Amino acid sequence: MEARHDSVLMDEVLAALAVEPDDTVVDATLGGAGHFTALLAALGEGGVIVGIDADPAAVERAREAYALDRRPQRPVAHLVNDNFRNLARILERLGIGSVDKILFDLGWSGYQIAAPRGFSFQNEEPLLMNYAENGETAADIVNSSSEETLADIIFSYGEERFARGIARAIVAARSRGHILTTGELVAAVLAGTPRWYHERKIHPATKTFQALRIAVNDELGSLREGLAAAMSALSPGGRLAIISFHSIEDRIVKNALRDAAYAGVGSLSPKKPIVPERAEILENRRSRSAKLRVFERAALTQPGPAASRAAALSYV
């Protein structure tokens, strides 16, 4: 599959964050580096940008984007191969006390779909699904979890109505041999769902694959920890933007921002999520479920500590 990635809600993100040339900015999810490149262009020599991704290939794409920026006044860049759940530790290690603008794009990039790591049910690939190139895989979960645990994962993370039938079919299939490829998992999903379910526009394996991807990468735990760290790091008057793509993630984001607003930490700006225009959806079908929520931290009379600007580019 040819690798391609179109960053969603680009204009809306830039308008919401309103990056100033001397801001300190965090792109917590480098992905295809589209947002990173745009944020980089908005910064000047007094600015700092921190790019984070668990996928080393995404960090490399950001490095290439930074190398293409030939401006003498380009900002300091720190590129970090890590999970954004460790944001507090990353900033501490970089000597950055507070951040003006933070972006989380919770979608997965076209490069990840194209990589043969089992994210796509449309190709025969190893059943991996991990963003980092090590650790637990989807095959590990599928072949070692109990039927009850599998059903809970598929129902809780995929909101799949036929979770129990799919879990039962997976256990039956693995009794004949380990499930190691996407094709073998799709076959089990088809065996565990009614025929009419196979004839809808949405592929019957979509929610099961989503659930396993979330479980493999502990995406929801990472999101909760990353949001808490971002809220703590945000400077007075700073802005946090989060793009989510499915209801479970969006519920976590909405509740976290709402609770922060009720606590007087800041406010939602705007109060309702921003969604793509019809023209963007027609051009990039992956954007159709995107929701952008923006939070602005309350301003104080005394600004937070300045960020460290020790190097032009660093890797952590």
Secondary structure, 3 states (H helix, E strand, C coil): CCCCCCCCCHHHHHHHHCCCCCCEEEECCCCCCHHHHHHHHHCCCCCEEEEEECCHHHHHHHHHHHHHCCCCCCCEEEEEECCHHHHHHHHHHHCCCCEEEEEEECCCCHHHHHCCCCCCCCCCCECCCCCCCCCCCHHHHHHHCCHHHHHHHHHHHHCCCCHHHHHHHHHHHHCCCCCCEHHHHHHHHHHCCCHHHHHCCCCCCHHHHHHHHHHHHCHHHHHHHHHHHHHHHEEEEEEEEEEECCHHHHHHHHHHHHHHHHCCCEEECCCCCECCCHHHHHHCHHHHHCEEEEEEECCCCCCCCCCCCCCCEEEC
